[in-house]
Amino acid sequence: MTVFLLICSLSGVISKDGGIYFRNANECINFKEMLSGQSYMKKDEKQVYECMCKLIPKVDPKKVQVY
């Protein structure tokens, strides 16, 4: 099954939790647009959340949750 993986990072550090798999590119892009650009201040430094969608050609839906 071909899926789209939503990967997010906080100030350049990619989450160790992996990502979220989507069947549809539009769903992945919608979540990317909602999440990207959010920010907060931590110790007087701005932390920015950025996401991207990546095409994954082969995923076993029995091993990962696909939305």
N, C-alpha and C positions, 0 to 999 in steps of 0.2 A: 504494500500500500504506500502510495506517495502522500506525504504530509508536509505541512509548513510548521516550522519550529519557531516559536517566539522566545527570543533570548533577550534578557535585560541586564543592564549593568548600572551600578551606582558610582558615579564619578570615575568611570573606566574599569571598575572591578566587577567582573561577571559573577553573577549569583552562582553559588555552589549547588543550589537546589535543582539545577538543570533548567528546563524550560517547559513550555506548554505546547502540546502538539494539536494542530488544527487540520481538519480535512480540507478546508476552504481557505484560499489565500485572502479573500476579502475579510473573513473573520479575524485572521491573524493581523492584518493591516489595521482593522478597526481597534483592536486591543493595543497595538503598537502606538497608534495615534493618541489614544486615551491616556496611556501611561508615560510616554516620552515627554521630556521637558519639565516634569514635576521636580521641584527642588525644595530643600530645607537647609537651614543653617545649623552647623555642628562645629562647636569650638571656633566661632567666627569665620568658618569656611563654608562656602556654598557647596552643597552636595546635589548633583543633578542626576536624575534617573533617565536613562536612554535605552530604547529597545529597538530590535530589528527582527525581521522575519527571514528565515532561511529555508530553502527547499531541501527536503530530505527525501531522496528517491525511494528508499526501502525501510519500512518500519513494520515490525510485527505487532499488530494491534492487540495481541494476546499478552504482550510484555509491557506495553505502555498505554496509558489512557489517551485516547484521541477524541477531541471535542469537535 
